[in-house]
Amino acid sequence: MENFHQIFTLLANQEGIGLNLDILETGLLNIIALVGILIYTGRDFLGSLLEERKTTIVKSVQDAEDRLNEAQKRLSEAQKQLNQANVVISEIRNETIATKKILLDSDADQAKKDLKVRFERALATFRSKERQIFLEIKQQIILLVLKRTVTRAQQTFGPKERASALITETIDKLEGDLL
């Protein structure tokens, strides 16, 4: 802010801003001569620097284009490989699904066979137990019938007189049938 005030103070002391039209005093000719000499003498030097810079820039641009083309080729190859990998992955998935189905069918068939064998064994065991129980019941019925028969025979033939009479009567019937 102080510099700003100093500029206005200087301008006020110098009696304002004005245009100096004296060419020699302003040094305009000196500046023009200096620029002309620099251009004349530095043309070859500046020309070679500019030409070298232009060559470097063109080469850099060409290298960048070459790298871009190479990158595009690699990108294209990578996309092809990605597509091939996706195809292979798809095939592997399909094969995996088919294998799973085959294994599941095989497991289901094996499970059916196992169930059939177990059912047949259970059925055979059931029939065996049924026969065994039937035989046991038959034996118990026979035993009960024999016990009742023995009991009735004892009741019927209990007294000896009755037994002798029955035997005699039976013999007589048999003799009558034979004659």
C-alpha positions in Angstrom: 0.0 0.0 0.0 3.0 2.3 0.7 4.3 1.8 -2.8 1.0 2.9 -4.2 1.1 6.1 -2.2 4.7 6.7 -3.3 3.8 6.4 -7.0 1.1 9.1 -6.6 3.5 11.3 -4.6 6.2 11.0 -7.3 3.6 11.8 -10.0 2.5 14.9 -8.1 6.1 16.1 -7.8 6.8 15.6 -11.5 3.9 17.6 -12.6 1.8 14.7 -13.9 2.2 12.0 -16.5 3.4 13.0 -20.0 4.5 11.5 -23.3 8.2 12.1 -24.1 8.5 12.4 -27.9 12.2 12.9 -28.0 13.4 9.7 -29.7 17.1 10.1 -28.7 16.2 10.6 -25.1 13.8 7.7 -24.8 16.4 5.2 -26.2 14.0 3.8 -28.7 16.6 3.8 -31.5 19.0 2.0 -29.2 16.4 -0.7 -28.5 15.5 -1.1 -32.2 19.1 -1.3 -33.2 19.8 -3.9 -30.4 16.9 -6.1 -31.5 17.9 -5.8 -35.2 21.5 -6.8 -34.4 20.3 -9.7 -32.2 18.0 -11.0 -35.0 20.7 -10.7 -37.6 23.5 -12.3 -35.6 21.3 -14.7 -33.7 19.3 -15.9 -36.7 21.5 -18.9 -37.4 21.8 -19.7 -33.7 18.1 -19.2 -32.9 17.2 -21.0 -36.2 19.2 -24.1 -35.3 17.8 -24.0 -31.7 14.3 -23.7 -33.0 14.9 -26.4 -35.7 16.4 -28.7 -33.0 13.4 -28.0 -30.7 11.0 -28.6 -33.6 12.8 -31.9 -34.4 12.6 -32.9 -30.7 8.9 -32.1 -30.5 8.1 -33.9 -33.8 10.1 -36.9 -32.6 8.3 -36.8 -29.2 4.9 -36.6 -30.9 5.9 -39.5 -33.2 7.1 -41.6 -30.2 3.8 -40.8 -28.4 1.8 -41.9 -31.5 3.9 -45.1 -31.7 3.3 -45.8 -28.0 -0.4 -45.1 -28.5 -0.6 -47.5 -31.4 1.3 -50.1 -29.4 -1.0 -49.6 -26.4 -4.0 -49.9 -28.7 -2.6 -53.2 -30.1 -2.0 -54.5 -26.6 -5.4 -53.4 -25.5 -6.9 -55.2 -28.6 -4.9 -58.4 -27.8 -5.9 -58.2 -24.1 -9.6 -57.9 -25.1 -9.2 -60.9 -27.4 -7.6 -62.9 -24.5 -10.3 -61.7 -22.2 -13.0 -62.9 -24.6 -11.2 -66.2 -25.0 -10.9 -66.5 -21.2 -14.6 -65.8 -20.9 -15.3 -68.5 -23.5 -13.1 -71.0 -21.6 -14.8 -70.0 -18.3 -18.2 -70.5 -19.8 -17.1 -74.0 -21.1 -15.8 -74.9 -17.7 -19.0 -73.8 -16.1 -21.1 -75.8 -18.5 -18.8 -78.9 -18.0 -19.0 -78.4 -14.2 -22.8 -78.2 -14.4 -23.0 -81.3 -16.6 -20.6 -83.1 -14.2 -22.7 -82.1 -11.2 -25.8 -83.4 -12.9 -24.1 -86.7 -13.7 -22.8 -87.0 -10.2 -26.2 -86.2 -8.7 -27.9 -88.7 -11.0 -25.3 -91.3 -10.1 -25.7 -90.5 -6.4 -29.5 -90.7 -6.8 -29.2 -94.0 -8.6 -26.9 -95.3 -5.9 -29.2 -94.0 -3.2 -32.1 -95.8 -4.9 -30.1 -99.0 -5.0 -29.1 -98.6 -1.4 -32.7 -97.9 -0.4 -34.0 -100.9 -2.4 -31.4 -103.2 -0.7 -32.3 -101.9 2.7 -36.0 -102.2 2.1 -35.6 -105.8 0.8 -33.5 -106.6 4.0 -36.1 -105.0 6.2 -38.9 -106.9 4.4 -37.0 -110.2 4.7 -36.4 -109.5 8.4 -40.1 -108.6 8.8 -41.2 -111.9 7.0 -38.8 -113.9 9.1 -40.1 -112.3 12.3 -43.7 -112.9 11.1 -43.0 -116.6 10.5 -41.3 -116.9 13.8 -44.2 -115.3 15.6 -46.7 -117.4 13.6 -44.8 -120.6 14.7 -44.7 -119.4 18.3 -48.4 -118.7 18.3 -49.0 -122.1 16.6 -47.0 -123.9 19.3 -48.8 -122.0 22.0 -52.2 -122.9 20.5 -51.1 -126.6 20.2 -49.9 -126.5 23.8 -53.2 -125.0 24.9 -55.2 -127.6 22.9 -53.1 -130.4 24.4 -53.6 -129.0 27.9 -57.3 -128.7 27.4 -57.4 -132.2 25.9 -55.5 -133.6 28.8 -57.8 -131.7 31.2 -60.9 -133.0 29.5 -59.5 -136.5 29.2 -58.8 -136.4 32.9 -62.2 -135.1 33.6 -63.8 -137.6 31.3 -61.7 -140.5 32.2 -61.0 -139.4 35.8 -62.8 -142.2 37.5 -61.5 -145.6 36.5 -64.9 -147.1 36.1 -65.9 -144.6 33.6 -62.6 -145.1 31.7 -63.1 -148.9 31.6 -66.7 -148.5 30.5 -65.7 -146.2 27.7 -62.9 -148.5 26.6 -65.2 -151.5 26.6 -67.9 -149.6 24.7 -65.3 -148.5 22.1 -64.0 -152.0 21.6 -67.6 -153.3 21.2 -68.3 -150.7 18.6 -65.2 -151.6 16.8 -66.0 -155.3 16.9 -69.5 -154.5 15.6 -68.1 -152.5 12.7 -65.7 -155.3 11.8 -68.3 -158.0 11.8 
